Structures are given as C-alpha cells and as structure tokens.
Amino acid sequence: MKDRTYFKHRIDMLDDNGEILEHLAGVDDFMLADDVYEAALKRWPHAAILLRRGASVIHDSRRPRLVK
C-alpha cells in the first residue's frame, strides 16, 4: 500500500514570516478538516494556522472571525 501525499484540505502552522513551519494535517472531508483546524487553534492559541483547499485559504487564524 502506498502512502497518500495529496489531500483536498491542509492545515498548516506558519512562522513569523508567513512560511510553512509545520504541516499539521491533510484531510479530504471538509467537516473533519474544519474540526482539526479548530483543535489546532485550541492546542496552539497564539500560532498562525491556515486551513486551505488547494491554493484557496478557507480559514486563517491571523484574520478576525466574524461568526463562530
């Protein structure tokens, strides 16, 4: 069995320059990816964390959230 390297959604932690510091997760299902993103925010509340689908940013912890 071959390991998968591509997923629809990625959750990444960024450094101070906006570069990827650590790839936290790769997930196909959006609802699961959203839950993983929320868990990452709780685990690292002051870190810059992105949830992306391809090149599109879905959530960015550096942006204020209007609705929860």
ROLODREN-711521 format. One record per residue (C-alpha): residue number from 1; x, y, z. Coordinates in steps of 0.02 Angstrom, whole numbers, plus 32768, in hexadecimal, padded with zeros to 4 digits. Example, Ala and Ser with C-alpha at 12.3 -4.5 7.8 and 13.67 -1.06 7.14 Angstrom:
<pos = 1	xx = 8267	yy = 7F1F	zz = 8186>
<pos = 2	xx = 82AC	yy = 7FCB	zz = 8165>
//
This chain:
<pos = 1	xx = 8000	yy = 8000	zz = 8000>
<pos = 2	xx = 8042	yy = 80AB	zz = 7FCF>
<pos = 3	xx = 8038	yy = 8140	zz = 8048>
<pos = 4	xx = 7FCB	yy = 81CF	zz = 800D>
<pos = 5	xx = 801E	yy = 8277	zz = 7FF7>
<pos = 6	xx = 7F8D	yy = 82E0	zz = 7FB4>
<pos = 7	xx = 7EED	yy = 830E	zz = 8010>
<pos = 8	xx = 7E65	yy = 838C	zz = 7FE5>
<pos = 9	xx = 7E83	yy = 83F1	zz = 8084>
<pos = 10	xx = 7F23	yy = 841B	zz = 80E2>
<pos = 11	xx = 7F3D	yy = 8467	zz = 818D>
<pos = 12	xx = 7FE5	yy = 84BF	zz = 819E>
<pos = 13	xx = 803D	yy = 8521	zz = 8227>
<pos = 14	xx = 809C	yy = 85BB	zz = 81EA>
<pos = 15	xx = 8137	yy = 8611	zz = 822D>
<pos = 16	xx = 8145	yy = 86CD	zz = 824A>
<pos = 17	xx = 8171	yy = 86E8	zz = 8191>
<pos = 18	xx = 80D5	yy = 868D	zz = 8154>
<pos = 19	xx = 8137	yy = 85F4	zz = 811A>
<pos = 20	xx = 80FA	yy = 8545	zz = 8143>
<pos = 21	xx = 814B	yy = 8511	zz = 81E6>
<pos = 22	xx = 80F0	yy = 846B	zz = 81F8>
<pos = 23	xx = 806E	yy = 840B	zz = 8195>
<pos = 24	xx = 7FF2	yy = 83D6	zz = 821B>
<pos = 25	xx = 7F75	yy = 836D	zz = 81B8>
<pos = 26	xx = 7F32	yy = 833B	zz = 810F>
<pos = 27	xx = 7E79	yy = 8310	zz = 8106>
<pos = 28	xx = 7DFE	yy = 82EF	zz = 8078>
<pos = 29	xx = 7D5B	yy = 830F	zz = 80D5>
<pos = 30	xx = 7D37	yy = 83C9	zz = 80F4>
<pos = 31	xx = 7CD8	yy = 83B1	zz = 8198>
<pos = 32	xx = 7D67	yy = 834B	zz = 81E0>
<pos = 33	xx = 7DE7	yy = 83C9	zz = 819F>
<pos = 34	xx = 7D85	yy = 8456	zz = 81F3>
<pos = 35	xx = 7D84	yy = 83F4	zz = 8298>
<pos = 36	xx = 7E40	yy = 83D4	zz = 828B>
<pos = 37	xx = 7E5D	yy = 848E	zz = 826B>
<pos = 38	xx = 7DF7	yy = 84BA	zz = 8306>
<pos = 39	xx = 7E57	yy = 843B	zz = 836E>
<pos = 40	xx = 7EFC	yy = 8485	zz = 8330>
<pos = 41	xx = 7EC2	yy = 8532	zz = 8365>
<pos = 42	xx = 7E9D	yy = 84F1	zz = 8414>
<pos = 43	xx = 7F44	yy = 8496	zz = 841C>
<pos = 44	xx = 7FAA	yy = 852B	zz = 83DC>
<pos = 45	xx = 7F3F	yy = 85C5	zz = 8402>
<pos = 46	xx = 7FC4	yy = 8646	zz = 83D1>
<pos = 47	xx = 8004	yy = 85F0	zz = 8334>
<pos = 48	xx = 7FDC	yy = 8621	zz = 8281>
<pos = 49	xx = 7F79	yy = 858E	zz = 823C>
<pos = 50	xx = 7F2B	yy = 857B	zz = 818F>
<pos = 51	xx = 7EA6	yy = 8507	zz = 814B>
<pos = 52	xx = 7EB4	yy = 84FF	zz = 808E>
<pos = 53	xx = 7E62	yy = 84A5	zz = 7FFF>
<pos = 54	xx = 7EE4	yy = 84A4	zz = 7F77>
<pos = 55	xx = 7F21	yy = 8558	zz = 7F66>
<pos = 56	xx = 7E82	yy = 85A1	zz = 7FB4>
<pos = 57	xx = 7E8B	yy = 85D4	zz = 806B>
<pos = 58	xx = 7DEC	yy = 85A2	zz = 80C7>
<pos = 59	xx = 7E1F	yy = 85D7	zz = 8177>
<pos = 60	xx = 7EB3	yy = 863E	zz = 81B1>
<pos = 61	xx = 7ECC	yy = 8655	zz = 826C>
<pos = 62	xx = 7F20	yy = 86FD	zz = 824C>
<pos = 63	xx = 7E7A	yy = 8743	zz = 820A>
<pos = 64	xx = 7DF2	yy = 8773	zz = 8284>
<pos = 65	xx = 7D5D	yy = 86FE	zz = 827E>
<pos = 66	xx = 7CB5	yy = 8750	zz = 8266>
<pos = 67	xx = 7C46	yy = 86BC	zz = 8291>
<pos = 68	xx = 7C69	yy = 861B	zz = 82F0>
//
